[in-house]
């Protein structure tokens, strides 16, 4: 009988630890997100996970510039803000190294995105970009770059309404500083800087569920070198499959099967832009690209972006584009 309270006590402790562990792990599904307490996002102008959306309008009214905080938010002692000049090769390399060592990786910390410097300039300097939207955090004494967040201009069509906003990207904090709550300060600071330009709406993506998703994008993988991918444990042999059968399954044809399929060139831009605009009109929520935007984002650049068209001899009937995403095996985690 004397052991029963101890057993219950241990069960209570174990249950408390499980609850705490669940709260600290990022939610991967809507069901998990509904059980989480979002300490930071509950303070932000975003819908709650269980909130029913009944109207299409801003959550908060736009503010006058005089109502916006004029000075930067405070960072923990020993750190300071730095607006990055990505036209400086050494600064660009610093950003590359920060992201290379600390940005998006798989759950097992085996692979991370590897964004080359020229890719970062393409992603962060589209038409209308602003240097003050390239927001870095440095260690005051060593001047080492340990945090970053960015915004770029975007236009989104929401039903029949066109909304100017920004796209937030490359939020990254050095792994050793993630207990210092630097990320929320980065988000508040980029919000302040964007608000000062008269923009009060933003869109962002995440590999986890945050309050509150308006859309879902799915990655589709097509193995081009399955033997190598299996060797480095990026993928694995499917059930009842041998390596030989896998290689045969993923072998590419010698010639493309679609007649008229070719890489897009500059002369194709007007028609390809029109094809994309017509396609996006099928959706209630979609980006809007000017011809200048389309040229920047989709005209092929080696190692950065590829675009292809189907040309039947008299007109373009199809188009698609894809950015080049590189991964590297993180055998050593810094």
Secondary structure as UniProt FT lines:
FT   HELIX           2..24
FT   HELIX           30..34
FT   TURN            39..40
FT   HELIX           41..43
FT   TURN            49..50
FT   HELIX           65..67
FT   TURN            77..78
FT   STRAND          79..83
FT   TURN            86..87
FT   HELIX           89..102
FT   TURN            107..108
FT   STRAND          111..113
FT   HELIX           117..124
FT   TURN            127..128
FT   HELIX           131..133
FT   STRAND          134..139
FT   TURN            140..142
FT   STRAND          145..158
FT   TURN            159..160
FT   STRAND          161..173
FT   HELIX           175..177
FT   TURN            178..181
FT   HELIX           182..195
FT   TURN            196..198
FT   STRAND          202..204
FT   HELIX           226..231
FT   TURN            232..233
FT   TURN            239..240
FT   HELIX           243..250
FT   TURN            259..260
FT   STRAND          261..263
FT   HELIX           266..268
FT   HELIX           269..280
FT   TURN            281..282
FT   STRAND          285..287
FT   HELIX           291..298
FT   TURN            302..304
FT   STRAND          305..311
FT   STRAND          316..323
FT   STRAND          327..329
//
